[in-house]
Amino acid sequence: MRHVSPAELKAWLDDPARGKPLLLDVREAWEFERCHLEGAELLPMGSIPGSIGLLDPQRETVVICHHGVRSFHVARFLEHNGFNNVINLTGGVDAWAKVVDHTMATY
């Protein structure tokens, strides 16, 4: 599985020459409402198995959670189900807030 740091993801998202990945936020709705990366799509961890058909297994997908643990497990699950371009955001939104966006709410 690939991993991306918040700084690396920020550079990727800011690079107009690179295609944008799906930012898949696997936290709960209340967490997403508190803070999230712009453009992220919410699909809570518990709904992933029943919603896997909504995702493109070929698209680069950055999986995001609070600290990077849930997203790691979801990324592994996706890989085991034929997804080849899955990337875990190391440290999750907490690290994003500390490294990239100091105005982002934390919890």
Backbone as CSV, one residue per row, in Angstrom:
resi,resn,N_x,N_y,N_z,CA_x,CA_y,CA_z,C_x,C_y,C_z
1,MET,0.836,-1.183,0.000,0.000,0.000,0.000,0.878,1.243,0.000
2,ARG,0.422,2.218,-0.741,1.139,3.484,-0.770,0.633,4.394,0.342
3,HIS,1.496,5.291,0.763,1.156,6.290,1.775,1.555,7.656,1.233
4,VAL,0.848,8.673,1.665,1.180,10.041,1.279,1.099,10.897,2.536
5,SER,2.069,11.769,2.699,2.058,12.692,3.826,1.143,13.872,3.482
6,PRO,0.704,14.609,4.481,-0.105,15.799,4.192,0.593,16.777,3.235
7,ALA,1.870,17.027,3.449,2.598,17.962,2.571,2.660,17.444,1.139
8,GLU,2.872,16.143,0.980,2.914,15.555,-0.368,1.549,15.638,-1.044
9,LEU,0.492,15.380,-0.285,-0.849,15.462,-0.859,-1.171,16.899,-1.249
10,LYS,-0.807,17.845,-0.419,-1.047,19.270,-0.736,-0.354,19.645,-2.045
11,ALA,0.903,19.220,-2.198,1.637,19.513,-3.432,0.955,18.865,-4.631
12,TRP,0.475,17.653,-4.467,-0.225,16.943,-5.531,-1.492,17.698,-5.925
13,LEU,-2.282,18.068,-4.946,-3.538,18.756,-5.232,-3.313,20.133,-5.853
14,ASP,-2.195,20.767,-5.526,-1.876,22.090,-6.076,-1.238,22.032,-7.451
15,ASP,-0.871,20.844,-7.933,-0.176,20.676,-9.208,-1.193,20.495,-10.329
16,PRO,-1.367,21.516,-11.179,-2.363,21.406,-12.250,-2.010,20.351,-13.303
17,ALA,-0.773,19.910,-13.331,-0.359,18.911,-14.308,-0.732,17.487,-13.888
18,ARG,-1.065,17.308,-12.613,-1.414,15.975,-12.115,-2.925,15.831,-11.989
19,GLY,-3.406,14.657,-12.347,-4.821,14.363,-12.165,-5.170,14.336,-10.688
20,LYS,-6.365,14.746,-10.385,-6.797,14.789,-8.991,-7.304,13.410,-8.560
21,PRO,-6.883,12.953,-7.390,-7.380,11.678,-6.881,-8.765,11.848,-6.255
22,LEU,-9.436,10.737,-6.039,-10.626,10.746,-5.215,-10.150,10.874,-3.780
23,LEU,-10.664,11.843,-3.055,-10.368,12.004,-1.633,-11.520,11.344,-0.887
24,LEU,-11.284,10.136,-0.408,-12.316,9.322,0.216,-12.189,9.403,1.733
25,ASP,-13.101,10.142,2.357,-13.091,10.327,3.804,-13.961,9.241,4.422
26,VAL,-13.372,8.418,5.290,-14.080,7.265,5.847,-14.501,7.482,7.304
27,ARG,-14.462,8.727,7.761,-14.901,9.029,9.125,-16.430,9.068,9.184
28,GLU,-16.951,9.306,10.373,-18.395,9.427,10.556,-18.847,10.830,10.119
29,ALA,-20.146,10.958,9.866,-20.685,12.224,9.360,-20.388,13.386,10.304
30,TRP,-20.496,13.179,11.613,-20.253,14.278,12.552,-18.806,14.747,12.475
31,GLU,-17.884,13.818,12.214,-16.473,14.189,12.087,-16.254,14.997,10.813
32,PHE,-16.864,14.543,9.741,-16.748,15.216,8.445,-17.311,16.624,8.535
33,GLU,-18.434,16.792,9.241,-19.036,18.110,9.401,-18.119,19.048,10.179
34,ARG,-17.364,18.505,11.108,-16.454,19.331,11.917,-15.304,19.863,11.066
35,CYS,-14.729,18.993,10.236,-13.618,19.396,9.369,-13.412,18.335,8.301
36,HIS,-12.973,18.776,7.126,-12.631,17.849,6.051,-11.815,18.585,4.995
37,LEU,-11.139,17.805,4.183,-10.383,18.382,3.080,-11.361,18.812,1.994
38,GLU,-11.102,19.954,1.414,-11.949,20.448,0.340,-12.001,19.420,-0.792
39,GLY,-13.203,19.119,-1.235,-13.386,18.177,-2.330,-13.490,16.726,-1.897
40,ALA,-13.329,16.451,-0.613,-13.413,15.074,-0.130,-14.849,14.571,-0.188
41,GLU,-14.977,13.274,-0.426,-16.279,12.620,-0.429,-16.377,11.738,0.807
42,LEU,-17.485,11.813,1.495,-17.709,11.045,2.715,-18.325,9.693,2.392
43,LEU,-17.695,8.639,2.885,-18.218,7.283,2.823,-17.707,6.586,4.084
44,PRO,-18.496,6.646,5.168,-18.017,6.109,6.444,-17.533,4.663,6.341
45,MET,-16.544,4.343,7.145,-15.892,3.032,7.127,-16.900,1.882,7.138
46,GLY,-17.909,1.972,7.985,-18.876,0.891,8.100,-19.712,0.659,6.861
47,SER,-19.782,1.656,5.987,-20.586,1.510,4.770,-19.765,1.085,3.556
48,ILE,-18.462,0.977,3.717,-17.599,0.643,2.576,-17.960,-0.706,1.940
49,PRO,-18.086,-1.800,2.709,-18.380,-3.081,2.052,-19.644,-3.056,1.191
50,GLY,-20.692,-2.395,1.650,-21.930,-2.323,0.891,-21.931,-1.293,-0.215
51,SER,-20.933,-0.427,-0.232,-20.878,0.658,-1.216,-19.690,0.528,-2.163
52,ILE,-18.984,-0.574,-2.099,-17.755,-0.721,-2.885,-18.020,-0.556,-4.382
53,GLY,-19.219,-0.906,-4.820,-19.573,-0.775,-6.228,-19.670,0.669,-6.698
54,LEU,-19.738,1.613,-5.773,-19.796,3.031,-6.135,-18.421,3.602,-6.451
55,LEU,-17.374,2.846,-6.123,-16.002,3.334,-6.274,-15.362,2.742,-7.523
56,ASP,-14.480,3.505,-8.142,-13.757,3.069,-9.334,-12.441,2.424,-8.898
57,PRO,-12.277,1.110,-9.120,-11.057,0.440,-8.665,-9.787,0.899,-9.382
58,GLN,-9.915,1.607,-10.491,-8.750,2.073,-11.238,-8.327,3.494,-10.864
59,ARG,-9.233,4.243,-10.259,-8.941,5.643,-9.935,-8.014,5.744,-8.729
60,GLU,-7.067,6.665,-8.787,-6.229,6.925,-7.624,-7.134,7.448,-6.519
61,THR,-7.076,6.786,-5.375,-7.958,7.096,-4.265,-7.134,7.285,-3.008
62,VAL,-7.225,8.478,-2.423,-6.563,8.760,-1.152,-7.611,8.571,-0.064
63,VAL,-7.343,7.627,0.829,-8.282,7.325,1.904,-7.875,8.138,3.135
64,ILE,-8.873,8.780,3.762,-8.632,9.757,4.827,-9.490,9.432,6.041
65,CYS,-8.902,9.578,7.226,-9.660,9.495,8.474,-9.078,10.505,9.456
66,HIS,-9.287,10.294,10.739,-8.822,11.243,11.739,-7.305,11.193,11.934
67,HIS,-6.768,10.008,12.192,-5.333,9.862,12.442,-4.619,8.915,11.473
68,GLY,-5.337,8.283,10.576,-4.714,7.391,9.601,-4.874,5.912,9.875
69,VAL,-5.567,5.553,10.949,-5.731,4.139,11.289,-6.912,3.529,10.541
70,ARG,-8.079,4.153,10.650,-9.250,3.636,9.912,-8.984,3.641,8.410
71,SER,-8.366,4.709,7.941,-8.093,4.795,6.501,-7.133,3.694,6.062
72,PHE,-6.177,3.340,6.915,-5.261,2.245,6.607,-6.043,0.941,6.429
73,HIS,-6.968,0.666,7.334,-7.756,-0.570,7.248,-8.667,-0.569,6.029
74,VAL,-9.267,0.561,5.728,-10.117,0.657,4.537,-9.272,0.481,3.278
75,ALA,-8.101,1.092,3.234,-7.227,0.956,2.070,-6.840,-0.508,1.859
76,ARG,-6.519,-1.210,2.932,-6.190,-2.645,2.823,-7.392,-3.437,2.309
77,PHE,-8.562,-3.133,2.832,-9.782,-3.797,2.372,-9.985,-3.568,0.876
78,LEU,-9.826,-2.333,0.446,-9.994,-2.021,-0.976,-8.967,-2.760,-1.822
79,GLU,-7.727,-2.774,-1.369,-6.692,-3.503,-2.112,-7.048,-4.980,-2.245
80,HIS,-7.546,-5.575,-1.185,-7.935,-6.995,-1.214,-9.138,-7.242,-2.117
81,ASN,-9.806,-6.174,-2.502,-10.967,-6.284,-3.378,-10.707,-5.706,-4.767
82,GLY,-9.443,-5.701,-5.177,-9.095,-5.369,-6.552,-8.772,-3.924,-6.855
83,PHE,-8.676,-3.084,-5.842,-8.320,-1.684,-6.059,-6.795,-1.572,-6.067
84,ASN,-6.244,-1.029,-7.152,-4.788,-0.996,-7.335,-4.152,0.353,-7.053
85,ASN,-4.944,1.387,-6.916,-4.409,2.749,-6.772,-4.883,3.395,-5.477
86,VAL,-4.727,2.675,-4.377,-5.188,3.162,-3.083,-4.013,3.718,-2.290
87,ILE,-4.228,4.885,-1.685,-3.171,5.580,-0.951,-3.744,6.019,0.399
88,ASN,-3.016,5.782,1.467,-3.435,6.186,2.802,-2.813,7.536,3.139
89,LEU,-3.633,8.462,3.662,-3.112,9.744,4.131,-2.524,9.534,5.522
90,THR,-1.228,9.575,5.617,-0.529,9.377,6.882,-0.906,10.474,7.869
91,GLY,-1.383,10.074,9.034,-1.736,11.037,10.072,-3.116,11.640,9.952
92,GLY,-3.819,11.373,8.855,-5.190,11.817,8.666,-5.386,13.327,8.697
93,VAL,-6.639,13.722,8.965,-6.955,15.154,8.985,-6.262,15.870,10.137
94,ASP,-5.937,15.131,11.191,-5.220,15.752,12.302,-3.854,16.252,11.832
95,ALA,-3.131,15.413,11.097,-1.826,15.822,10.572,-1.990,16.909,9.508
96,TRP,-3.038,16.817,8.697,-3.299,17.842,7.680,-3.449,19.209,8.361
97,ALA,-4.217,19.246,9.451,-4.437,20.509,10.171,-3.141,21.043,10.775
98,LYS,-2.280,20.162,11.240,-1.030,20.589,11.872,0.028,21.014,10.859
99,VAL,0.013,20.388,9.677,1.091,20.619,8.702,0.660,21.559,7.575
100,VAL,-0.569,21.412,7.095,-0.985,22.114,5.885,-1.938,23.272,6.165
101,ASP,-2.992,23.014,6.915,-4.049,24.005,7.095,-4.258,24.278,8.576
102,HIS,-3.557,25.267,9.077,-3.622,25.589,10.507,-4.950,26.202,10.933
103,THR,-5.811,26.536,9.956,-7.126,27.073,10.286,-8.180,25.977,10.407
104,MET,-7.839,24.757,10.029,-8.788,23.656,10.087,-9.114,23.313,11.540
105,ALA,-10.389,23.090,11.810,-10.805,22.670,13.140,-10.205,21.305,13.454
106,THR,-9.875,21.103,14.729,-9.363,19.811,15.166,-10.257,19.291,16.290
107,TYR,-10.088,18.011,16.564,-10.852,17.397,17.649,-10.105,16.226,18.214
